[in-house]
Amino acid sequence: MAHPPRAADRERADRLPSDPDSAQPVCCNEGRWLTSRGSQWLEAALPFYRDRIYPYLIRLLGDPPPIRNVRQQIIPGAQGKVLEIGVGAGANFVHYDRQKVSKLYALEPNQGMLRLAERQRRQAALDVEFLDLSGERIPLADGAVDTVVSTFTLCTSPGVLEATREIARVLKPDGRLIFFELGVSPDPRVHRWQMRLEGIYHWLFQGLYLTRDIPALLRQGGFRIEQMEAGYIAEFPKSSSYAWWGTAILRSRSQ
Ligand SMILES: C[S@@+](CC[C@H](N)C(=O)[O-])C[C@H]1O[C@@H](n2cnc3c(N)ncnc32)[C@H](O)[C@@H]1O
């Protein structure tokens, strides 16, 4: 029996040109380095890379001390019913305050990531329910959660504005978004490098954009930034390490 395509496959199909000979770019940043023709063999290797290599790459590179310090600073602010979008390998799980979190909905479309996250869940001893869907279609009722957490997911999610609006929908009116995201550097020289490198990062890190303005996208999606810090994450080149971290609340609440 044929299985319906998984959410991640549908999303990738949406991004790809329908005509394989069209030589249309498949990447963000106008895909200067990767045409549809050149990408055919990559497409064949992609499921293996996506499910078997990318999750380990994220686990390996995604939690060095400077990043862990920020996680330690922001994640304990989560309380009540929490939704984390794009949990990846579950690097945040150990930082939740078990006394404050009654339930954690963990959204993650990548099966390889889910396997790694399951191991982390056992160590964290949290009440976690995994949701195998994408951030653009959150399977929760309106106003279902007190906190939403996104770390390096809004900079990866293909439909970032839809995801932001979905986050606004599932948050309670007095809820809070905790974010830690990569994006566009305010330094024009670094920005130029980000533009050059975005294609390769987009492929290696499965949809990562280096040039998104996440605070602006959050405001567009109906949020007001409550508190925020920004800077380069030491250990990584400036072109791939400009980040913002903080909290945002629904604009309707703050008016
Ligand atoms: C760079 S990783 C970050 C993982 C984790 N949040 C962390 O901080 O280590 C981005 C994660 O977002 C997930 N992701 C990508 N698109 C998504 C979407 N549309 N909805 C939810 N998660 C998504 C990826 O599968 C991946 O696990």
PDBQT file of the ligand as one rigid body, heavy atoms in Angstrom, charges set to zero:
ROOT
HETATM    1  C1  LIG A 301      18.847  23.471  13.409  1.00  0.00    +0.000 C 
HETATM    2  S1  LIG A 301      17.802  22.229  14.028  1.00  0.00    +0.000 S 
HETATM    3  C2  LIG A 301      17.575  22.787  15.708  1.00  0.00    +0.000 C 
HETATM    4  C3  LIG A 301      17.184  21.667  16.622  1.00  0.00    +0.000 C 
HETATM    5  C4  LIG A 301      16.926  22.073  18.088  1.00  0.00    +0.000 C 
HETATM    6  N1  LIG A 301      15.831  22.974  18.206  1.00  0.00    +0.000 N 
HETATM    7  C5  LIG A 301      18.153  22.657  18.719  1.00  0.00    +0.000 C 
HETATM    8  O1  LIG A 301      18.080  23.754  19.265  1.00  0.00    +0.000 OA
HETATM    9  O2  LIG A 301      19.186  21.991  18.721  1.00  0.00    +0.000 OA
HETATM   10  C6  LIG A 301      16.267  22.651  13.281  1.00  0.00    +0.000 C 
HETATM   11  C7  LIG A 301      15.193  21.644  13.605  1.00  0.00    +0.000 C 
HETATM   12  O3  LIG A 301      13.954  22.120  13.095  1.00  0.00    +0.000 OA
HETATM   13  C8  LIG A 301      13.289  21.031  12.499  1.00  0.00    +0.000 C 
HETATM   14  N2  LIG A 301      12.367  21.562  11.506  1.00  0.00    +0.000 N 
HETATM   15  C9  LIG A 301      12.638  21.916  10.230  1.00  0.00    +0.000 A 
HETATM   16  N3  LIG A 301      11.522  22.380   9.641  1.00  0.00    +0.000 NA
HETATM   17  C10 LIG A 301      10.545  22.324  10.568  1.00  0.00    +0.000 A 
HETATM   18  C11 LIG A 301       9.172  22.656  10.568  1.00  0.00    +0.000 A 
HETATM   19  N4  LIG A 301       8.590  23.147   9.498  1.00  0.00    +0.000 N 
HETATM   20  N5  LIG A 301       8.477  22.453  11.699  1.00  0.00    +0.000 NA
HETATM   21  C12 LIG A 301       9.054  21.971  12.812  1.00  0.00    +0.000 A 
HETATM   22  N6  LIG A 301      10.351  21.633  12.877  1.00  0.00    +0.000 NA
HETATM   23  C13 LIG A 301      11.081  21.817  11.766  1.00  0.00    +0.000 A 
HETATM   24  C14 LIG A 301      14.396  20.187  11.893  1.00  0.00    +0.000 C 
HETATM   25  O4  LIG A 301      13.997  18.862  11.631  1.00  0.00    +0.000 OA
HETATM   26  C15 LIG A 301      15.447  20.279  12.975  1.00  0.00    +0.000 C 
HETATM   27  O5  LIG A 301      15.275  19.289  13.946  1.00  0.00    +0.000 OA
ENDROOT
TORSDOF 0
